[in-house]
Amino acid sequence: MYMVSQITKGIKISVSTSFEGTYFKNYRIQFAFSYEVTIENQSKDSVQLNTRHWEIFDSLNDLEVVDGEGVIGKKPVLKPGEKHIYSSGCLLSSPFGAMRGYFNMVNFTSTRSFRVFVPSFRLSAPFALN
């Protein structure tokens, strides 16, 4: 298990990753990774996550960019001190990769939108590490 954290404007993002195994899909081997994201509101204002932006790097492929509404179908509202935890995953065509991104959020006190960065995190299959 691997974990990273970063705080942007009072919002702490922590990510832990795990290798889930290999699969054959479309006659190609795929490496499956899961990740758990913890969003913790350490600010004094209530905030809401509206959209996400991911950059997925695969050591054998080009960059894949994923933009979308919320996270796993939710747009969580976090009061000061609250956390939202969710799990997701991705398939890579190699045993090494990385992800990074950001969440677009709104501060309910100021009504301003702001960006919270997700630190770059590694995706690596343990058997490929030497």
C-alpha positions as CSV (number, residue, x, y, z in Angstrom):
1,M,0.0,0.0,0.0
2,Y,1.2,3.5,-0.9
3,M,-0.2,6.8,0.4
4,V,0.2,10.5,-0.3
5,S,-1.4,13.7,1.1
6,Q,-1.7,17.3,0.2
7,I,-3.6,20.3,1.6
8,T,-5.0,23.1,-0.7
9,K,-7.0,25.9,0.9
10,G,-7.8,23.9,4.0
11,I,-8.9,20.8,2.1
12,K,-6.7,17.8,2.7
13,I,-6.6,15.1,0.0
14,S,-5.1,11.7,0.9
15,V,-4.8,8.8,-1.6
16,S,-3.8,5.2,-0.9
17,T,-3.4,2.7,-3.7
18,S,-3.3,-1.1,-4.2
19,F,-2.5,-3.4,-7.0
20,E,-5.5,-5.7,-7.6
21,G,-4.2,-8.1,-10.2
22,T,-3.9,-8.7,-14.0
23,Y,-6.7,-9.4,-16.4
24,F,-7.0,-10.1,-20.1
25,K,-9.2,-7.7,-22.0
26,N,-9.4,-7.4,-25.8
27,Y,-6.5,-9.9,-26.1
28,R,-4.2,-7.7,-24.1
29,I,-3.0,-8.0,-20.5
30,Q,-4.3,-5.2,-18.2
31,F,-3.0,-4.3,-14.8
32,A,-5.7,-3.3,-12.3
33,F,-5.2,-0.8,-9.6
34,S,-7.6,0.5,-6.9
35,Y,-7.3,3.8,-5.0
36,E,-9.0,5.3,-2.0
37,V,-9.4,9.0,-1.8
38,T,-10.1,10.8,1.5
39,I,-11.3,14.4,1.2
40,E,-11.1,16.2,4.6
41,N,-12.4,19.7,5.2
42,Q,-9.9,21.3,7.6
43,S,-11.2,24.8,6.8
44,K,-13.8,26.9,8.7
45,D,-16.2,26.9,5.8
46,S,-18.6,24.4,4.3
47,V,-17.6,23.3,0.8
48,Q,-18.9,21.1,-2.0
49,L,-17.1,19.1,-4.6
50,N,-18.6,19.6,-8.1
51,T,-16.3,18.2,-10.7
52,R,-13.1,16.1,-11.1
53,H,-10.1,16.1,-13.4
54,W,-7.7,13.2,-13.6
55,E,-4.5,12.7,-15.6
56,I,-3.6,9.0,-15.9
57,F,-0.1,8.2,-16.9
58,D,0.8,4.7,-18.2
59,S,4.4,3.9,-18.8
60,L,3.5,2.2,-22.1
61,N,0.8,4.6,-23.3
62,D,0.0,8.2,-23.7
63,L,-1.6,10.3,-21.1
64,E,-5.4,9.7,-20.5
65,V,-7.4,12.7,-19.3
66,V,-10.8,12.1,-17.5
67,D,-13.1,14.9,-16.6
68,G,-16.5,14.5,-15.0
69,E,-19.2,15.5,-12.5
70,G,-18.6,14.7,-8.9
71,V,-16.9,11.5,-7.7
72,I,-18.6,8.1,-8.2
73,G,-21.9,9.8,-8.8
74,K,-21.8,12.1,-5.8
75,K,-21.1,15.8,-5.2
76,P,-20.4,15.7,-1.5
77,V,-20.9,18.7,0.8
78,L,-18.4,18.8,3.6
79,K,-18.9,20.9,6.8
80,P,-15.8,21.9,8.7
81,G,-14.1,18.8,10.2
82,E,-16.0,16.4,7.9
83,K,-14.5,13.7,5.6
84,H,-15.7,12.0,2.4
85,I,-14.0,8.7,1.5
86,Y,-14.5,6.9,-1.8
87,S,-12.8,4.1,-3.7
88,S,-12.2,3.8,-7.5
89,G,-9.8,2.1,-9.8
90,C,-8.2,2.1,-13.2
91,L,-6.7,-0.4,-15.7
92,L,-3.2,0.2,-17.2
93,S,-1.5,-1.7,-20.0
94,S,1.8,-1.8,-18.0
95,P,2.6,-2.6,-14.4
96,F,3.7,1.1,-13.8
97,G,1.8,4.3,-13.9
98,A,0.7,7.4,-12.0
99,M,-2.3,9.6,-11.5
100,R,-2.8,13.2,-10.5
101,G,-5.6,15.7,-10.8
102,Y,-7.8,18.2,-9.0
103,F,-11.4,18.7,-7.7
104,N,-13.3,21.9,-8.5
105,M,-15.1,22.9,-5.3
106,V,-17.3,25.8,-4.1
107,N,-17.0,27.5,-0.8
108,F,-20.5,28.1,0.6
109,T,-19.4,31.2,2.7
110,S,-17.7,33.1,-0.1
111,T,-19.7,31.4,-3.0
112,R,-16.3,31.2,-4.7
113,S,-15.1,28.3,-6.8
114,F,-11.7,26.9,-6.1
115,R,-9.4,24.0,-7.2
116,V,-8.1,21.4,-4.8
117,F,-5.1,19.5,-6.1
118,V,-4.7,15.7,-5.8
119,P,-1.0,14.9,-5.4
120,S,0.6,12.7,-8.0
121,F,0.4,9.0,-6.8
122,R,2.2,5.9,-8.1
123,L,0.5,2.9,-9.5
124,S,2.9,0.0,-9.4
125,A,2.6,-3.8,-9.3
126,P,4.7,-5.2,-6.5
127,F,6.1,-8.1,-8.7
128,A,7.5,-5.4,-11.1
129,L,9.5,-3.6,-8.5
130,N,13.1,-4.6,-8.1
